[in-house]
């Protein structure tokens, strides 16, 4: 039996939300978990998030992707970049989670973040932090599209490969997954009062939890199952109305 492939949206220091999703998904060594980047900054426990990701490497096939916030983090910690921009973009919360000083950041955390990939793809899907160009292979994209470019108001056309593209980075104002078929955005704004989302690439099953670690009420239901249940409820209501006439 082949394992599941599950993508995770932007975590941004929401370690309780991540813990809840992992507990409910219960990954096995056969599963592939693809994280779309932005593990650090803004939320209160970036250190706890990175700890969990490192631990997950022992439980499943972990595929961590690079987000723009990891780029800023590593730029300050390893590249000598001035910290003003990073701190203003949520780095102050990350620094606080490490005790308020860069030298408190464990070497294993830095080394883990250095292993993050620019993108990942299989035979049917492409996973990347920010965006893509419909006519360009992923290995030809520059950093602007891979890590920094938000989705425009009019969504990009399907990728020329025919693969579905999953992204994070663009927080959805309605706190719901954006599923356009050819493009799925699973940044549902956890740190800002929304949800951390995990999305099964094969079944479209969705798991969500908020920053306090509370699972969403319809936890783990697939999109198709939700539609079936809604249709069944409507049929039952219609039948009851017919019976009372």
C-alpha positions in Angstrom: 0.0 0.0 0.0 1.5 3.4 -1.0 1.6 6.2 1.4 -0.2 9.5 1.4 1.2 12.8 0.0 0.1 15.7 2.1 1.0 19.4 1.7 1.0 21.9 4.6 0.5 25.7 4.3 2.3 28.5 6.0 2.9 27.8 9.7 4.5 31.1 10.9 5.4 30.0 14.4 2.0 28.4 15.2 3.4 25.3 16.8 0.2 24.2 18.5 -1.7 24.2 15.2 1.1 22.0 13.7 1.1 19.6 16.6 -2.7 19.1 16.3 -2.5 18.4 12.6 0.4 15.9 13.1 -1.4 14.1 15.9 -4.6 13.7 13.7 -2.8 12.9 10.5 -0.5 10.4 12.3 2.1 10.1 9.6 3.8 6.8 8.8 7.1 6.0 7.1 5.2 5.5 3.9 3.8 9.1 3.9 5.3 12.1 2.2 4.7 15.4 4.0 5.5 18.5 1.9 5.8 21.8 3.8 5.4 24.9 1.6 7.7 27.2 3.6 7.3 30.1 6.1 7.8 28.1 9.3 9.2 31.0 11.2 8.2 34.6 12.0 5.0 36.3 13.1 3.6 33.6 15.4 4.9 33.0 18.9 6.8 29.7 18.7 9.0 29.4 15.6 11.5 27.4 17.6 8.8 24.9 18.5 7.8 24.6 14.8 11.4 23.9 13.7 11.8 21.3 16.5 8.7 19.5 15.3 9.8 19.5 11.7 13.2 18.1 12.6 11.5 15.3 14.7 9.2 14.5 11.7 12.2 13.5 9.6 12.3 10.3 11.7 8.6 9.5 11.1 8.0 10.1 7.4 9.4 11.3 4.2 9.7 15.0 5.0 10.0 17.5 2.1 10.6 21.0 3.5 10.4 23.9 1.0 12.0 27.3 1.4 9.8 30.3 2.0 10.7 34.0 1.9 10.8 34.2 5.7 13.4 31.4 5.9 15.4 33.4 3.3 15.3 36.5 5.6 16.1 34.4 8.7 19.1 32.7 7.1 20.2 36.0 5.6 20.5 37.5 9.1 21.9 34.5 10.9 24.3 33.3 8.2 24.7 36.0 5.6 25.3 39.1 7.6 22.2 40.8 6.4 21.0 43.7 8.4 18.2 42.6 10.7 15.9 45.6 10.5 13.7 44.3 7.7 13.5 40.8 9.1 12.5 42.0 12.6 9.8 44.2 11.1 8.4 41.3 9.1 7.8 39.1 12.2 11.4 38.2 13.0 11.1 39.8 16.4 8.7 37.0 17.4 11.1 34.4 16.1 14.0 35.9 18.0 12.0 36.0 21.2 11.2 32.3 20.8 15.0 31.6 20.8 15.5 33.6 24.0 16.1 37.0 22.3 19.6 36.4 20.9 20.9 35.0 17.6 23.5 33.0 19.3 20.8 31.0 21.1 19.6 29.5 17.8 20.7 25.8 17.7 23.0 24.8 14.9 20.7 22.0 14.0 17.9 24.4 13.3 20.1 26.5 11.0 21.3 23.4 9.2 17.8 22.1 8.8 16.6 25.3 7.2 19.6 25.2 4.8 18.3 21.9 3.4 15.0 23.4 2.3 14.2 23.0 -1.4 13.1 25.6 -3.8 10.2 23.5 -5.1 9.0 19.9 -5.3 7.0 18.0 -7.9 5.7 14.5 -8.7 3.9 13.2 -11.8 0.7 15.2 -11.1 1.6 18.1 -8.8 4.0 21.0 -8.3 4.5 22.4 -4.8 6.2 25.8 -4.4 6.0 28.5 -1.7 4.8 31.5 -3.7 3.9 31.3 -7.4 4.8 30.1 -10.9 4.8 31.2 -14.5 2.4 29.1 -16.7 4.8 28.7 -19.6 8.1 28.2 -17.6 9.5 25.0 -16.2 10.1 25.3 -12.4 13.9 25.0 -12.7 13.9 28.2 -14.8 12.1 30.4 -12.3 13.9 33.1 -10.4 13.6 33.8 -6.7 10.9 36.4 -7.2 8.3 33.9 -8.4 9.5 31.0 -6.2 9.5 32.9 -2.9 8.2 36.4 -3.0 5.5 36.9 -5.7 1.9 36.9 -4.4 -0.9 35.5 -6.5 -2.5 38.3 -8.6 -6.2 39.1 -8.4 -6.6 37.1 -11.7 -5.0 33.8 -11.1 -2.3 32.4 -13.4 -3.3 30.1 -16.2 -2.6 26.3 -15.7 1.0 25.3 -15.8 2.2 24.1 -19.3 3.1 20.7 -17.8 -0.6 20.0 -17.0 0.3 19.5 -13.3 -1.7 21.1 -10.5 0.2 23.7 -8.6 0.0 24.0 -4.8 1.2 27.3 -3.2 1.2 29.1 0.1 2.4 32.7 0.7 -0.8 34.5 -0.3 -3.0 34.5 2.8 -6.7 34.0 1.9 -8.8 36.8 3.2 -11.8 34.4 3.7 -9.6 31.9 5.6 -10.6 29.1 3.2 -8.6 27.0 0.8 -8.5 28.5 -2.7 -9.1 25.6 -5.1 -9.2 26.5 -8.7 -8.5 23.0 -10.0 -5.2 23.8 -11.6 -4.1 26.0 -8.7 -4.6 25.4 -5.0 -3.5 28.0 -2.3 -3.5 26.6 1.2 -2.2 29.6 3.1 -5.3 30.1 5.3 -3.8 32.8 7.6 -3.2 30.7 10.8 -1.2 33.3 12.7 -3.8 36.0 11.9 -6.8 34.2 13.3 -7.4 31.6 10.5 -6.2 28.1 10.1 -3.2 26.0 9.4 -4.2 23.8 6.5 -3.0 20.3 5.4 -4.2 19.1 2.0 -4.0 15.5 0.7 -2.8 15.7 -2.9 -4.6 12.5 -3.9 -7.9 12.7 -2.1 -8.3 16.5 -1.4 -8.9 15.6 2.2 -8.4 18.7 4.4 -7.2 19.0 8.0 -7.2 22.4 9.8 -6.4 23.8 13.2 -6.1 27.3 14.6 -3.1 28.9 16.4 -4.4 27.6 19.8 -4.3 24.0 18.5 -8.1 23.6 18.2 -9.1 21.5 15.2 -11.8 22.7 12.9 -15.2 21.1 13.5 -15.4 19.3 10.1 -11.9 18.0 10.7 -10.6 15.6 8.1 -13.6 15.5 5.8 -12.8 15.4 2.1 -14.3 18.0 -0.2 -16.3 15.3 -2.0 -17.7 13.9 1.2 -18.8 17.4 2.3 -20.6 17.9 -1.0 -22.3 14.5 -0.6 -23.4 15.2 2.9 -24.8 18.7 1.9 -26.7 17.1 -1.0 -28.1 14.4 1.3 -29.2 16.9 3.8 -31.0 18.9 1.1 -32.7 15.7 -0.2 -33.9 14.9 3.3 -35.3 18.4 3.9 -37.1 18.2 0.5 -38.5 14.8 1.4 -39.8 16.0 4.7 -41.5 19.0 3.0 -43.2 16.7 0.5 -44.4 14.4 3.2 -46.1 17.2 5.1 -48.0 18.5 2.0 
